[in-house]
Amino acid sequence: MMAHWFDWLSADYSLWGMFISSFLSATLLPGNSELVLFGILQLHPELKWQTVAIATLGNTLGAMTTFCMSWALPMKHELPHTEKIRRYGAPVLLLSWVPIIGDALCAAAGFLRINPWHSLIYISLGKAARYAAIAWMIS
């Protein structure tokens, strides 16, 4: 029986890889969390919901890192295009999963001092819906 190069990947390593990849994907660094999710679900389909939960956690923590770093910036002038974010508030962060735009939304929300607990909730909901939808399409 011929072994595949990825047979050594245990469920534990896979879930840690999912966490790291999803965290990095929520920053400006490349993480390719969708590809990692796909790979894990191919190797360990029984871990579908654990993988979605870990991906959501990592991606949410990455987004909140961006949020907090932006919060730490001194607020001397409001940036262009932030008036819509201020008007809609934390619910706009449901779109934090959208590539590139999502990072900017999290940064702007932090910069504008949008309520961090409300932001956390909406970011988590958006990220969870995205990973659940991807997992559902894969399986």
The first five atom37 places (N, CA, C, CB, O) and aatype in JSON, in Angstrom:
{
  "aatype": [12, 12, 0, 8, 17, 13, 3, 17, 10, 15, 0, 3, 18, 15, 10, 17, 7, 12, 13, 9, 15, 15, 13, 10, 15, 0, 16, 10, 10, 14, 7, 2, 15, 6, 10, 19, 10, 13, 7, 9, 10, 5, 10, 8, 14, 6, 10, 11, 17, 5, 16, 19, 0, 9, 0, 16, 10, 7, 2, 16, 10, 7, 0, 12, 16, 16, 13, 4, 12, 15, 17, 0, 10, 14, 12, 11, 8, 6, 10, 14, 8, 16, 6, 11, 9, 1, 1, 18, 7, 0, 14, 19, 10, 10, 10, 15, 17, 19, 14, 9, 9, 7, 3, 0, 10, 4, 0, 0, 0, 7, 13, 10, 1, 9, 2, 14, 17, 8, 15, 10, 9, 18, 9, 15, 10, 7, 11, 0, 0, 1, 18, 0, 0, 9, 0, 17, 12, 9, 15],
  "atom_mask": [
    [1, 1, 1, 1, 1],
    [1, 1, 1, 1, 1],
    [1, 1, 1, 1, 1],
    [1, 1, 1, 1, 1],
    [1, 1, 1, 1, 1],
    [1, 1, 1, 1, 1],
    [1, 1, 1, 1, 1],
    [1, 1, 1, 1, 1],
    [1, 1, 1, 1, 1],
    [1, 1, 1, 1, 1],
    [1, 1, 1, 1, 1],
    [1, 1, 1, 1, 1],
    [1, 1, 1, 1, 1],
    [1, 1, 1, 1, 1],
    [1, 1, 1, 1, 1],
    [1, 1, 1, 1, 1],
    [1, 1, 1, 0, 1],
    [1, 1, 1, 1, 1],
    [1, 1, 1, 1, 1],
    [1, 1, 1, 1, 1],
    [1, 1, 1, 1, 1],
    [1, 1, 1, 1, 1],
    [1, 1, 1, 1, 1],
    [1, 1, 1, 1, 1],
    [1, 1, 1, 1, 1],
    [1, 1, 1, 1, 1],
    [1, 1, 1, 1, 1],
    [1, 1, 1, 1, 1],
    [1, 1, 1, 1, 1],
    [1, 1, 1, 1, 1],
    [1, 1, 1, 0, 1],
    [1, 1, 1, 1, 1],
    [1, 1, 1, 1, 1],
    [1, 1, 1, 1, 1],
    [1, 1, 1, 1, 1],
    [1, 1, 1, 1, 1],
    [1, 1, 1, 1, 1],
    [1, 1, 1, 1, 1],
    [1, 1, 1, 0, 1],
    [1, 1, 1, 1, 1],
    [1, 1, 1, 1, 1],
    [1, 1, 1, 1, 1],
    [1, 1, 1, 1, 1],
    [1, 1, 1, 1, 1],
    [1, 1, 1, 1, 1],
    [1, 1, 1, 1, 1],
    [1, 1, 1, 1, 1],
    [1, 1, 1, 1, 1],
    [1, 1, 1, 1, 1],
    [1, 1, 1, 1, 1],
    [1, 1, 1, 1, 1],
    [1, 1, 1, 1, 1],
    [1, 1, 1, 1, 1],
    [1, 1, 1, 1, 1],
    [1, 1, 1, 1, 1],
    [1, 1, 1, 1, 1],
    [1, 1, 1, 1, 1],
    [1, 1, 1, 0, 1],
    [1, 1, 1, 1, 1],
    [1, 1, 1, 1, 1],
    [1, 1, 1, 1, 1],
    [1, 1, 1, 0, 1],
    [1, 1, 1, 1, 1],
    [1, 1, 1, 1, 1],
    [1, 1, 1, 1, 1],
    [1, 1, 1, 1, 1],
    [1, 1, 1, 1, 1],
    [1, 1, 1, 1, 1],
    [1, 1, 1, 1, 1],
    [1, 1, 1, 1, 1],
    [1, 1, 1, 1, 1],
    [1, 1, 1, 1, 1],
    [1, 1, 1, 1, 1],
    [1, 1, 1, 1, 1],
    [1, 1, 1, 1, 1],
    [1, 1, 1, 1, 1],
    [1, 1, 1, 1, 1],
    [1, 1, 1, 1, 1],
    [1, 1, 1, 1, 1],
    [1, 1, 1, 1, 1],
    [1, 1, 1, 1, 1],
    [1, 1, 1, 1, 1],
    [1, 1, 1, 1, 1],
    [1, 1, 1, 1, 1],
    [1, 1, 1, 1, 1],
    [1, 1, 1, 1, 1],
    [1, 1, 1, 1, 1],
    [1, 1, 1, 1, 1],
    [1, 1, 1, 0, 1],
    [1, 1, 1, 1, 1],
    [1, 1, 1, 1, 1],
    [1, 1, 1, 1, 1],
    [1, 1, 1, 1, 1],
    [1, 1, 1, 1, 1],
    [1, 1, 1, 1, 1],
    [1, 1, 1, 1, 1],
    [1, 1, 1, 1, 1],
    [1, 1, 1, 1, 1],
    [1, 1, 1, 1, 1],
    [1, 1, 1, 1, 1],
    [1, 1, 1, 1, 1],
    [1, 1, 1, 0, 1],
    [1, 1, 1, 1, 1],
    [1, 1, 1, 1, 1],
    [1, 1, 1, 1, 1],
    [1, 1, 1, 1, 1],
    [1, 1, 1, 1, 1],
    [1, 1, 1, 1, 1],
    [1, 1, 1, 1, 1],
    [1, 1, 1, 0, 1],
    [1, 1, 1, 1, 1],
    [1, 1, 1, 1, 1],
    [1, 1, 1, 1, 1],
    [1, 1, 1, 1, 1],
    [1, 1, 1, 1, 1],
    [1, 1, 1, 1, 1],
    [1, 1, 1, 1, 1],
    [1, 1, 1, 1, 1],
    [1, 1, 1, 1, 1],
    [1, 1, 1, 1, 1],
    [1, 1, 1, 1, 1],
    [1, 1, 1, 1, 1],
    [1, 1, 1, 1, 1],
    [1, 1, 1, 1, 1],
    [1, 1, 1, 1, 1],
    [1, 1, 1, 0, 1],
    [1, 1, 1, 1, 1],
    [1, 1, 1, 1, 1],
    [1, 1, 1, 1, 1],
    [1, 1, 1, 1, 1],
    [1, 1, 1, 1, 1],
    [1, 1, 1, 1, 1],
    [1, 1, 1, 1, 1],
    [1, 1, 1, 1, 1],
    [1, 1, 1, 1, 1],
    [1, 1, 1, 1, 1],
    [1, 1, 1, 1, 1],
    [1, 1, 1, 1, 1],
    [1, 1, 1, 1, 1]
  ],
  "atom_positions": [
    [[0.83, -1.18, 0.0], [0.0, 0.0, 0.0], [0.88, 1.24, 0.0], [-0.95, 0.0, 1.2], [1.75, 1.39, 0.85]],
    [[0.65, 2.11, -0.93], [1.48, 3.32, -1.06], [0.94, 4.42, -0.15], [1.52, 3.8, -2.52], [-0.24, 4.78, -0.21]],
    [[1.82, 4.95, 0.68], [1.41, 6.02, 1.6], [1.49, 7.37, 0.88], [2.29, 6.03, 2.88], [2.38, 7.59, 0.06]],
    [[0.56, 8.24, 1.2], [0.59, 9.59, 0.67], [1.45, 10.46, 1.57], [-0.83, 10.17, 0.54], [1.61, 10.19, 2.76]],
    [[2.0, 11.51, 0.99], [2.87, 12.39, 1.77], [2.13, 13.07, 2.9], [3.49, 13.43, 0.86], [2.76, 13.53, 3.85]],
    [[0.81, 13.16, 2.82], [0.06, 13.86, 3.85], [-0.57, 12.92, 4.88], [-1.02, 14.69, 3.21], [-1.35, 13.37, 5.72]],
    [[-0.25, 11.64, 4.83], [-0.82, 10.69, 5.79], [-0.41, 11.0, 7.22], [-0.4, 9.28, 5.44], [-1.11, 10.61, 8.16]],
    [[0.7, 11.69, 7.41], [1.17, 12.0, 8.76], [0.34, 13.09, 9.43], [2.62, 12.43, 8.72], [0.45, 13.31, 10.63]],
    [[-0.5, 13.77, 8.65], [-1.3, 14.85, 9.22], [-2.4, 14.29, 10.11], [-1.91, 15.71, 8.1], [-3.38, 13.72, 9.63]],
    [[-2.22, 14.45, 11.38], [-3.26, 14.01, 12.31], [-4.34, 15.08, 12.4], [-2.67, 13.71, 13.71], [-4.18, 16.19, 11.9]],
    [[-5.42, 14.72, 13.03], [-6.5, 15.68, 13.22], [-6.02, 16.88, 14.05], [-7.71, 15.01, 13.91], [-6.39, 18.02, 13.76]],
    [[-5.19, 16.63, 15.07], [-4.69, 17.73, 15.91], [-3.86, 18.71, 15.11], [-3.87, 17.19, 17.08], [-4.07, 19.92, 15.2]],
    [[-2.92, 18.2, 14.32], [-2.09, 19.08, 13.49], [-2.96, 19.84, 12.49], [-1.01, 18.26, 12.74], [-2.72, 21.02, 12.23]],
    [[-3.94, 19.16, 11.96], [-4.82, 19.81, 10.98], [-5.58, 20.97, 11.6], [-5.79, 18.8, 10.4], [-5.69, 22.03, 10.99]],
    [[-6.11, 20.77, 12.81], [-6.87, 21.83, 13.46], [-5.97, 23.0, 13.86], [-7.59, 21.29, 14.69], [-6.38, 24.15, 13.75]],
    [[-4.75, 22.71, 14.31], [-3.81, 23.8, 14.6], [-3.46, 24.56, 13.33], [-2.52, 23.25, 15.27], [-3.38, 25.79, 13.33]],
    [[-3.25, 23.83, 12.24], [-2.98, 24.47, 10.95], [-4.15, 25.34, 10.51], [0.0, 0.0, 0.0], [-3.95, 26.42, 9.95]],
    [[-5.37, 24.86, 10.76], [-6.56, 25.64, 10.41], [-6.6, 26.92, 11.21], [-7.83, 24.82, 10.65], [-6.91, 27.98, 10.67]],
    [[-6.29, 26.84, 12.5], [-6.3, 28.03, 13.35], [-5.28, 29.05, 12.86], [-6.01, 27.65, 14.83], [-5.6, 30.23, 12.71]],
    [[-4.06, 28.61, 12.62], [-2.99, 29.52, 12.19], [-3.34, 30.14, 10.83], [-1.63, 28.77, 12.1], [-3.2, 31.35, 10.64]],
    [[-3.79, 29.31, 9.91], [-4.14, 29.81, 8.58], [-5.28, 30.8, 8.63], [-4.5, 28.65, 7.67], [-5.24, 31.84, 7.95]],
    [[-6.3, 30.51, 9.41], [-7.46, 31.41, 9.48], [-7.1, 32.71, 10.19], [-8.63, 30.73, 10.19], [-7.6, 33.78, 9.83]],
    [[-6.23, 32.63, 11.19], [-5.78, 33.85, 11.86], [-5.03, 34.75, 10.88], [-4.88, 33.51, 13.08], [-5.3, 35.95, 10.78]],
    [[-4.08, 34.16, 10.17], [-3.29, 34.94, 9.21], [-4.15, 35.48, 8.07], [-2.17, 34.07, 8.63], [-3.9, 36.57, 7.57]],
    [[-5.17, 34.72, 7.68], [-6.05, 35.17, 6.59], [-6.84, 36.42, 6.96], [-7.0, 34.07, 6.21], [-7.28, 37.15, 6.08]],
    [[-7.02, 36.66, 8.25], [-7.76, 37.84, 8.69], [-6.87, 39.06, 8.81], [-8.43, 37.57, 10.03], [-7.35, 40.15, 9.13]],
    [[-5.61, 38.89, 8.55], [-4.67, 40.02, 8.56], [-4.27, 40.29, 7.11], [-3.41, 39.72, 9.46], [-4.83, 39.7, 6.19]],
    [[-3.33, 41.15, 6.92], [-2.85, 41.41, 5.56], [-1.9, 40.33, 5.06], [-2.17, 42.76, 5.49], [-1.48, 40.36, 3.9]],
    [[-1.55, 39.38, 5.92], [-0.68, 38.29, 5.54], [-1.5, 37.2, 4.83], [0.05, 37.71, 6.79], [-2.68, 37.04, 5.11]],
    [[-0.87, 36.46, 3.93], [-1.62, 35.39, 3.25], [-1.8, 34.19, 4.17], [-0.91, 34.97, 1.96], [-0.86, 33.78, 4.85]],
    [[-2.98, 33.62, 4.19], [-3.23, 32.46, 5.02], [-3.93, 31.35, 4.26], [0.0, 0.0, 0.0], [-3.83, 30.18, 4.64]],
    [[-4.65, 31.7, 3.21], [-5.35, 30.72, 2.37], [-6.21, 29.76, 3.18], [-4.35, 29.92, 1.55], [-6.16, 28.54, 2.98]],
    [[-6.99, 30.29, 4.09], [-7.76, 29.43, 4.99], [-8.8, 28.58, 4.26], [-8.45, 30.28, 6.04], [-9.13, 27.49, 4.72]],
    [[-9.31, 29.06, 3.16], [-10.29, 28.26, 2.41], [-9.65, 26.98, 1.88], [-10.88, 29.08, 1.25], [-10.27, 25.92, 1.91]],
    [[-8.42, 27.1, 1.38], [-7.72, 25.92, 0.88], [-7.4, 24.95, 2.01], [-6.43, 26.32, 0.17], [-7.5, 23.73, 1.84]],
    [[-7.02, 25.47, 3.16], [-6.74, 24.62, 4.32], [-8.02, 23.93, 4.77], [-6.12, 25.45, 5.49], [-8.01, 22.73, 5.07]],
    [[-9.12, 24.67, 4.82], [-10.41, 24.08, 5.18], [-10.76, 22.95, 4.22], [-11.52, 25.16, 5.17], [-11.17, 21.87, 4.65]],
    [[-10.6, 23.19, 2.93], [-10.88, 22.17, 1.93], [-10.02, 20.92, 2.18], [-10.62, 22.71, 0.52], [-10.53, 19.8, 2.18]],
    [[-8.73, 21.13, 2.4], [-7.81, 20.01, 2.63], [-8.16, 19.2, 3.86], [0.0, 0.0, 0.0], [-8.15, 17.97, 3.82]],
    [[-8.47, 19.89, 4.94], [-8.83, 19.18, 6.17], [-10.12, 18.39, 5.98], [-8.98, 20.17, 7.35], [-10.22, 17.25, 6.44]],
    [[-11.08, 18.98, 5.32], [-12.35, 18.27, 5.14], [-12.2, 17.08, 4.19], [-13.41, 19.22, 4.61], [-12.98, 16.14, 4.26]],
    [[-11.21, 17.11, 3.31], [-10.93, 15.95, 2.47], [-10.27, 14.84, 3.29], [-10.03, 16.34, 1.29], [-10.59, 13.66, 3.11]],
    [[-9.35, 15.22, 4.19], [-8.64, 14.23, 5.02], [-9.46, 13.76, 6.22], [-7.33, 14.81, 5.5], [-9.4, 12.59, 6.6]],
    [[-10.21, 14.67, 6.8], [-10.94, 14.39, 8.04], [-12.37, 14.91, 7.96], [-10.21, 15.01, 9.25], [-12.71, 15.87, 8.66]],
    [[-13.21, 14.32, 7.13], [-14.59, 14.83, 7.0], [-15.37, 14.77, 8.31], [-15.33, 14.04, 5.94], [-16.33, 15.51, 8.49]],
    [[-14.96, 13.9, 9.21], [-15.64, 13.79, 10.49], [-15.4, 15.01, 11.39], [-15.19, 12.54, 11.21], [-16.08, 15.19, 12.4]],
    [[-14.44, 15.85, 11.02], [-14.12, 17.05, 11.8], [-14.75, 18.31, 11.22], [-12.6, 17.22, 11.88], [-14.28, 19.42, 11.48]],
    [[-15.8, 18.14, 10.44], [-16.39, 19.27, 9.73], [-16.7, 20.45, 10.65], [-17.66, 18.84, 9.02], [-16.22, 21.55, 10.42]],
    [[-17.49, 20.22, 11.69], [-17.93, 21.35, 12.52], [-16.85, 21.84, 13.47], [-19.14, 20.96, 13.32], [-16.82, 23.02, 13.82]],
    [[-15.94, 20.94, 13.89], [-14.8, 21.4, 14.7], [-13.9, 22.3, 13.86], [-13.99, 20.2, 15.26], [-13.39, 23.31, 14.34]],
    [[-13.71, 21.92, 12.6], [-12.88, 22.72, 11.71], [-13.51, 24.07, 11.43], [-12.64, 21.97, 10.4], [-12.81, 25.09, 11.42]],
    [[-14.8, 24.11, 11.21], [-15.51, 25.38, 11.01], [-15.37, 26.26, 12.25], [-17.01, 25.14, 10.67], [-15.13, 27.46, 12.14]],
    [[-15.53, 25.66, 13.43], [-15.42, 26.42, 14.69], [-14.0, 26.98, 14.87], [-15.8, 25.54, 15.89], [-13.84, 28.14, 15.25]],
    [[-12.99, 26.16, 14.61], [-11.59, 26.61, 14.75], [-11.28, 27.69, 13.73], [-10.61, 25.41, 14.59], [-10.61, 28.67, 14.05]],
    [[-11.74, 27.52, 12.5], [-11.52, 28.54, 11.46], [-12.18, 29.85, 11.85], [-12.05, 28.05, 10.1], [-11.6, 30.92, 11.69]],
    [[-13.4, 29.77, 12.36], [-14.11, 30.97, 12.79], [-13.37, 31.65, 13.93], [-15.55, 30.63, 13.22], [-13.21, 32.87, 13.92]],
    [[-12.92, 30.88, 14.91], [-12.19, 31.45, 16.04], [-10.92, 32.15, 15.58], [-11.85, 30.36, 17.06], [-10.67, 33.3, 15.94]],
    [[-10.11, 31.45, 14.79], [-8.86, 32.04, 14.31], [-9.08, 33.29, 13.48], [0.0, 0.0, 0.0], [-8.38, 34.29, 13.65]],
    [[-10.03, 33.23, 12.57], [-10.3, 34.36, 11.69], [-10.87, 35.55, 12.47], [-11.28, 33.95, 10.58], [-10.54, 36.7, 12.18]],
    [[-11.71, 35.26, 13.45], [-12.26, 36.33, 14.29], [-11.17, 36.98, 15.13], [-13.37, 35.78, 15.2], [-11.13, 38.2, 15.25]],
    [[-10.29, 36.17, 15.73], [-9.19, 36.73, 16.52], [-8.25, 37.56, 15.65], [-8.41, 35.61, 17.21], [-7.74, 38.59, 16.09]],
    [[-8.01, 37.12, 14.44], [-7.19, 37.91, 13.51], [-7.83, 39.24, 13.18], [0.0, 0.0, 0.0], [-7.16, 40.27, 13.14]],
    [[-9.14, 39.22, 12.93], [-9.86, 40.46, 12.63], [-9.87, 41.39, 13.83], [-11.31, 40.14, 12.2], [-9.73, 42.6, 13.69]],
    [[-10.04, 40.82, 15.02], [-10.03, 41.66, 16.22], [-8.64, 42.21, 16.52], [-10.53, 40.85, 17.42], [-8.51, 43.27, 17.14]],
    [[-7.61, 41.52, 16.08], [-6.24, 42.05, 16.2], [-6.11, 43.31, 15.35], [-5.19, 40.99, 15.78], [-5.58, 44.32, 15.81]],
    [[-6.6, 43.25, 14.12], [-6.61, 44.43, 13.25], [-7.44, 45.54, 13.87], [-7.16, 44.07, 11.84], [-7.02, 46.7, 13.88]],
    [[-8.61, 45.21, 14.4], [-9.49, 46.16, 15.06], [-8.75, 46.86, 16.21], [-10.76, 45.44, 15.59], [-8.77, 48.09, 16.3]],
    [[-8.11, 46.08, 17.06], [-7.41, 46.65, 18.23], [-6.2, 47.49, 17.84], [-6.97, 45.53, 19.17], [-5.93, 48.52, 18.46]],
    [[-5.47, 47.06, 16.83], [-4.32, 47.86, 16.37], [-4.79, 49.2, 15.84], [-3.52, 47.1, 15.29], [-4.14, 50.22, 16.06]],
    [[-5.91, 49.22, 15.14], [-6.45, 50.47, 14.62], [-7.0, 51.35, 15.74], [-7.54, 50.19, 13.58], [-6.9, 52.57, 15.69]],
    [[-7.57, 50.73, 16.75], [-8.09, 51.45, 17.91], [-6.95, 52.22, 18.58], [-8.76, 50.48, 18.91], [-7.15, 53.32, 19.1]],
    [[-5.77, 51.63, 18.57], [-4.61, 52.24, 19.24], [-4.07, 53.47, 18.51], [-3.51, 51.21, 19.38], [-3.3, 54.23, 19.08]],
    [[-4.47, 53.66, 17.25], [-4.01, 54.83, 16.51], [-4.65, 56.1, 17.05], [-4.32, 54.67, 15.01], [-5.83, 56.08, 17.42]],
    [[-3.91, 57.18, 17.11], [-4.52, 58.43, 17.55], [-5.55, 58.9, 16.52], [-3.45, 59.53, 17.78], [-5.31, 58.83, 15.32]],
    [[-6.69, 59.36, 17.0], [-7.78, 59.77, 16.11], [-7.78, 61.29, 15.99], [-9.15, 59.25, 16.63], [-8.48, 61.98, 16.73]],
    [[-7.0, 61.79, 15.05], [-6.94, 63.23, 14.84], [-7.95, 63.67, 13.79], [-5.53, 63.65, 14.42], [-8.62, 64.69, 13.95]],
    [[-8.03, 62.91, 12.73], [-8.95, 63.22, 11.62], [-9.65, 61.94, 11.21], [-8.19, 63.87, 10.41], [-9.07, 60.85, 11.24]],
    [[-10.9, 62.08, 10.82], [-11.62, 60.92, 10.33], [-11.17, 60.64, 8.9], [-13.15, 61.13, 10.4], [-11.01, 61.56, 8.09]],
    [[-10.98, 59.38, 8.59], [-10.53, 58.98, 7.27], [-11.66, 59.07, 6.26], [-9.95, 57.56, 7.29], [-12.83, 58.98, 6.64]],
    [[-11.33, 59.25, 4.98], [-12.39, 59.26, 3.96], [-13.16, 57.94, 3.95], [-11.79, 59.54, 2.55], [-12.59, 56.89, 4.26]],
    [[-14.4, 57.99, 3.62], [-15.27, 56.82, 3.47], [-15.61, 56.15, 4.8], [-14.62, 55.81, 2.57], [-16.21, 55.07, 4.79]],
    [[-15.27, 56.73, 5.94], [-15.6, 56.11, 7.21], [-16.97, 56.53, 7.73], [-14.55, 56.44, 8.24], [-17.48, 55.97, 8.7]],
    [[-17.57, 57.54, 7.08], [-18.88, 58.01, 7.56], [-19.95, 56.92, 7.43], [-19.31, 59.26, 6.78], [-20.86, 56.86, 8.25]],
    [[-19.85, 56.07, 6.39], [-20.82, 54.98, 6.25], [-20.63, 53.94, 7.36], [-20.67, 54.3, 4.86], [-21.61, 53.41, 7.89]],
    [[-19.41, 53.68, 7.7], [-19.14, 52.72, 8.78], [-19.68, 53.28, 10.1], [-17.62, 52.41, 8.89], [-20.28, 52.55, 10.89]],
    [[-19.46, 54.56, 10.33], [-19.98, 55.17, 11.56], [-21.51, 55.14, 11.55], [-19.46, 56.63, 11.7], [-22.13, 54.89, 12.58]],
    [[-22.12, 55.4, 10.4], [-23.58, 55.43, 10.3], [-24.19, 54.06, 10.55], [-24.01, 55.95, 8.92], [-25.17, 53.94, 11.29]],
    [[-23.62, 53.02, 9.94], [-24.17, 51.68, 10.09], [-23.68, 50.96, 11.33], [-23.85, 50.86, 8.88], [-24.33, 50.04, 11.82]],
    [[-22.54, 51.37, 11.86], [-22.01, 50.8, 13.09], [-21.53, 49.37, 12.93], [0.0, 0.0, 0.0], [-21.15, 48.94, 11.84]],
    [[-21.55, 48.66, 14.03], [-21.02, 47.3, 14.08], [-21.66, 46.33, 13.08], [-21.18, 46.75, 15.46], [-20.95, 45.44, 12.6]],
    [[-22.96, 46.44, 12.74], [-23.53, 45.48, 11.78], [-22.81, 45.43, 10.44], [-24.97, 45.81, 11.55], [-22.87, 44.41, 9.75]],
    [[-22.13, 46.5, 10.05], [-21.39, 46.46, 8.79], [-20.28, 45.4, 8.84], [-20.79, 47.84, 8.49], [-19.79, 44.95, 7.8]],
    [[-19.89, 45.02, 10.05], [-18.82, 44.03, 10.2], [-19.27, 42.61, 9.87], [-18.28, 44.06, 11.61], [-18.46, 41.68, 9.89]],
    [[-20.55, 42.43, 9.58], [-20.98, 41.14, 9.03], [-20.25, 40.87, 7.72], [-22.51, 41.13, 8.81], [-20.11, 39.71, 7.31]],
    [[-19.79, 41.93, 7.06], [-19.05, 41.8, 5.8], [-17.54, 41.68, 6.01], [-19.33, 42.99, 4.91], [-16.78, 41.79, 5.05]],
    [[-17.12, 41.47, 7.24], [-15.67, 41.37, 7.51], [-15.03, 40.16, 6.84], [-15.43, 41.3, 9.01], [-13.8, 40.1, 6.76]],
    [[-15.82, 39.22, 6.37], [-15.28, 38.04, 5.69], [-14.88, 38.33, 4.25], [-16.31, 36.93, 5.72], [-14.13, 37.55, 3.66]],
    [[-15.34, 39.42, 3.68], [-15.06, 39.73, 2.28], [-13.56, 40.03, 2.12], [-15.93, 40.94, 1.79], [-13.02, 40.87, 2.84]],
    [[-12.9, 39.35, 1.19], [-11.46, 39.59, 1.02], [-11.14, 41.07, 0.78], [-10.93, 38.76, -0.16], [-11.88, 41.77, 0.09]],
    [[-10.07, 41.52, 1.35], [-9.52, 42.88, 1.27], [-10.44, 43.9, 1.95], [-9.28, 43.28, -0.2], [-10.01, 44.62, 2.85]],
    [[-11.69, 43.98, 1.51], [-12.63, 44.93, 2.1], [-12.85, 44.64, 3.58], [-13.97, 44.89, 1.35], [-12.95, 45.57, 4.38]],
    [[-12.92, 43.37, 3.94], [-13.16, 42.98, 5.33], [-12.08, 43.49, 6.26], [0.0, 0.0, 0.0], [-12.37, 43.95, 7.36]],
    [[-10.82, 43.4, 5.82], [-9.71, 43.91, 6.64], [-9.86, 45.4, 6.86], [-8.35, 43.6, 5.96], [-9.65, 45.91, 7.97]],
    [[-10.22, 46.11, 5.8], [-10.39, 47.56, 5.9], [-11.56, 47.92, 6.81], [-10.62, 48.17, 4.5], [-11.48, 48.89, 7.57]],
    [[-12.64, 47.15, 6.75], [-13.78, 47.4, 7.62], [-13.4, 47.23, 9.09], [-14.95, 46.46, 7.26], [-13.77, 48.04, 9.94]],
    [[-12.66, 46.17, 9.4], [-12.23, 45.93, 10.78], [-11.3, 47.04, 11.26], [-11.52, 44.57, 10.9], [-11.42, 47.5, 12.39]],
    [[-10.38, 47.45, 10.4], [-9.47, 48.54, 10.76], [-10.23, 49.84, 10.98], [-8.39, 48.72, 9.67], [-9.98, 50.56, 11.94]],
    [[-11.16, 50.15, 10.08], [-11.94, 51.38, 10.21], [-12.8, 51.36, 11.47], [-12.82, 51.6, 8.98], [-12.93, 52.37, 12.16]],
    [[-13.4, 50.22, 11.77], [-14.24, 50.11, 12.97], [-13.42, 50.34, 14.23], [-14.92, 48.74, 13.03], [-13.88, 51.0, 15.16]],
    [[-12.21, 49.81, 14.26], [-11.34, 50.05, 15.41], [-10.94, 51.51, 15.51], [0.0, 0.0, 0.0], [-10.96, 52.1, 16.58]],
    [[-10.57, 52.08, 14.38], [-10.16, 53.48, 14.34], [-11.29, 54.4, 14.8], [-9.72, 53.87, 12.92], [-11.05, 55.4, 15.47]],
    [[-12.52, 54.05, 14.43], [-13.69, 54.86, 14.79], [-14.23, 54.56, 16.2], [-14.79, 54.65, 13.77], [-15.21, 55.15, 16.64]],
    [[-13.57, 53.64, 16.88], [-13.96, 53.27, 18.25], [-15.39, 52.72, 18.31], [-13.82, 54.48, 19.18], [-16.14, 53.02, 19.23]],
    [[-15.74, 51.91, 17.31], [-17.03, 51.22, 17.34], [-16.99, 50.25, 18.53], [-17.33, 50.45, 15.96], [-15.94, 49.68, 18.83]],
    [[-18.1, 50.06, 19.2], [-18.14, 49.2, 20.38], [-17.46, 47.85, 20.1], [-19.61, 48.97, 20.83], [-17.89, 47.12, 19.21]],
    [[-16.4, 47.52, 20.86], [-15.66, 46.29, 20.56], [-16.47, 45.01, 20.78], [-14.43, 46.23, 21.41], [-16.26, 44.03, 20.06]],
    [[-17.38, 44.99, 21.74], [-18.17, 43.78, 21.98], [-19.18, 43.57, 20.85], [-18.9, 43.87, 23.33], [-19.38, 42.44, 20.4]],
    [[-19.79, 44.64, 20.41], [-20.71, 44.53, 19.27], [-19.93, 44.13, 18.02], [-21.46, 45.87, 19.03], [-20.39, 43.31, 17.23]],
    [[-18.75, 44.7, 17.86], [-17.91, 44.37, 16.71], [-17.53, 42.89, 16.73], [-16.64, 45.23, 16.69], [-17.59, 42.21, 15.71]],
    [[-17.16, 42.4, 17.89], [-16.8, 40.99, 18.03], [-17.95, 40.08, 17.62], [-16.37, 40.69, 19.47], [-17.75, 39.09, 16.92]],
    [[-19.13, 40.42, 18.05], [-20.31, 39.6, 17.72], [-20.55, 39.57, 16.21], [-21.56, 40.14, 18.44], [-20.73, 38.5, 15.63]],
    [[-20.55, 40.75, 15.58], [-20.84, 40.8, 14.14], [-19.71, 40.19, 13.31], [-21.07, 42.24, 13.71], [-19.97, 39.53, 12.3]],
    [[-18.49, 40.4, 13.71], [-17.37, 39.76, 13.01], [-17.51, 38.25, 13.1], [-16.0, 40.22, 13.6], [-17.39, 37.55, 12.1]],
    [[-17.76, 37.74, 14.3], [-17.9, 36.28, 14.5], [-19.02, 35.7, 13.66], [-18.16, 35.98, 15.98], [-18.86, 34.65, 13.05]],
    [[-20.16, 36.39, 13.63], [-21.3, 35.89, 12.85], [-20.97, 35.84, 11.36], [-22.52, 36.77, 13.07], [-21.29, 34.86, 10.68]],
    [[-20.34, 36.88, 10.85], [-19.97, 36.9, 9.44], [-18.97, 35.82, 9.08], [0.0, 0.0, 0.0], [-19.1, 35.14, 8.07]],
    [[-17.95, 35.66, 9.93], [-16.93, 34.66, 9.67], [-17.51, 33.25, 9.76], [-15.75, 34.82, 10.65], [-17.21, 32.39, 8.93]],
    [[-18.35, 33.0, 10.78], [-18.94, 31.67, 10.95], [-19.82, 31.31, 9.76], [-19.77, 31.61, 12.25], [-19.78, 30.18, 9.27]],
    [[-20.62, 32.26, 9.3], [-21.49, 32.0, 8.15], [-20.67, 31.65, 6.91], [-22.39, 33.21, 7.86], [-21.03, 30.76, 6.15]],
    [[-19.58, 32.35, 6.73], [-18.73, 32.1, 5.56], [-18.13, 30.7, 5.61], [-17.61, 33.14, 5.49], [-18.24, 29.95, 4.64]],
    [[-17.51, 30.33, 6.74], [-16.87, 29.01, 6.83], [-17.92, 27.9, 6.79], [-16.04, 28.89, 8.12], [-17.66, 26.84, 6.21]],
    [[-19.07, 28.1, 7.39], [-20.14, 27.09, 7.34], [-20.61, 26.9, 5.9], [-21.33, 27.5, 8.25], [-20.84, 25.77, 5.46]],
    [[-20.75, 27.99, 5.17], [-21.17, 27.89, 3.77], [-20.13, 27.16, 2.93], [-21.42, 29.29, 3.18], [-20.49, 26.33, 2.09]],
    [[-18.88, 27.45, 3.15], [-17.8, 26.76, 2.4], [-17.81, 25.28, 2.73], [-16.41, 27.37, 2.74], [-17.73, 24.44, 1.83]],
    [[-17.91, 24.94, 4.02], [-17.92, 23.53, 4.43], [-19.13, 22.81, 3.84], [-17.93, 23.42, 5.96], [-19.03, 21.65, 3.42]],
    [[-20.27, 23.48, 3.82], [-21.48, 22.87, 3.26], [-21.3, 22.61, 1.77], [-22.71, 23.78, 3.5], [-21.73, 21.57, 1.26]],
    [[-20.68, 23.56, 1.05], [-20.46, 23.37, -0.4], [-19.46, 22.26, -0.68], [-19.98, 24.66, -1.03], [-19.57, 21.56, -1.68]],
    [[-18.48, 22.08, 0.2], [-17.46, 21.05, 0.0], [-18.04, 19.66, 0.21], [-16.29, 21.28, 0.95], [-17.73, 18.72, -0.53]],
    [[-18.89, 19.54, 1.22], [-19.38, 18.18, 1.55], [-20.67, 17.83, 0.87], [-19.58, 18.05, 3.04], [-21.2, 16.73, 1.05]]
  ]
}
